[in-house]
Amino acid sequence: MQKVAPEIVTSPVVVPPSPYLNVTQPSYANRVEPDYPTQARRLHQQGTVTLALYINALGSLDKIEVVKSSGFRLLDDAAVEAMKQSRFHPAYQGNTPTPSRAEVSVNFVLESG
């Protein structure tokens, strides 16, 4: 008797559209600049952190993702904390406030001298 392999049926994966409108920059009501962590200064750590900010239709921050790390946890954490303390205006589609997603870069550079 010959065995017959079961038929495998795959359905296409459907990714629902994001409820967040992609915008180039968030609209800040108040942007908090990060403090350069003392230990990171001592260790001469420098870098750029890229964060994705998810802002709801009320202008509140829903979540933050580190898109690209600086390579240093202290700097990444300082950037995230500053954005958590920042305040935003919602994005608009026409006259309607809408959730938005924006990427921001936070640079940590030690001054020479």
N, C-alpha and C positions, 0 to 999 in steps of 0.2 A: 504494500500500500504506500502510495506516495503522499508525503506530507505537503500540505499547502500552507505557505506562509500567510499569516493574516494580513489583510489589506490595512495599510496605515494611511489614515486620512488626516491631513494637517489643514487646519484652517488658518488663514492669514491672521497675524497678530494685529489687532487694531489698537492703536494708542490713542486714547481720548485726547482731544485738544486741551492744552493747558488753560486753566482759567485765568492765568496771568498774562497780561499784555506785555510784550517785550518793549522796553524803552531804553534809549541810549544812556540817559542819566536820571537818577531819582530827583524828585523835587524836594529839596530840604526846607523844612520850617526852621530847623536849627541843626547844623552839622557839628558834631563833637569831634575834635581832632584827638587822635590817640596820644597818650603819654608814652614816651620811649622808655621801655622797661629798663630800670637801673642795671639789672644783671645783664641784659642784652648789650647795653653800652659797655660794661666792663669786659664782656667777651668779644667786643667789636663785631657784633652781629648786625648785618644790614640786609635789606631785601625789600621786595615788593610783594604784597599780599593782594590777590584778586578775590573779591567776595561777590556772591550773588545775593542780592537783597530782594525779598519777596514782600511787597507792601500791599496791604489790602485796600479796599475801597474807602475805608475810613482814614487811611493814611498811617495806620499802625503797622509795625513790622511783624509779619507772620513768621518768617524764619530767615536764617542766614546760612549760606553754604560757603565754605572755602573752596573756590574754583581752582586756584593755583596758590600753593603755599610759598612763603618766603624761604622755606627751608629751615625755619626756626620757630619752634612752638611758642616761645615768648612773644615774638612779633605778631604771629598769627592771632594769638589770644588777645593781644592789645588792640589789634584792628577790629576784631569781632566785638570786643567790649565797647569800643568807641561808637560803633554803628548801633549797638543796642541802646546807647544813651542818646543817640541822635533822634530827631523828630522829622517827620515827613509830611508832605501834602500828597493826596492821592493823584494818580494819573487820571486823565479824562478821555473818554471816547465821545466826541460831541459834547453834550452837556451832562453826561453821566459819569460819575466817578467809577473807576474800575480797578481791580487788582492789577498790579504791575510787577515786572521783574526787571531789575537793572544790575549790571555789573559795575563795580567800582574798584579802583586800585588804590591801595594805601602804601605809600613809600616810606621806608625807614632808612635814612641816610645819615651817617655820622659826619659831623662837621670836622674839617681838617684844622689842625692847629692846636 
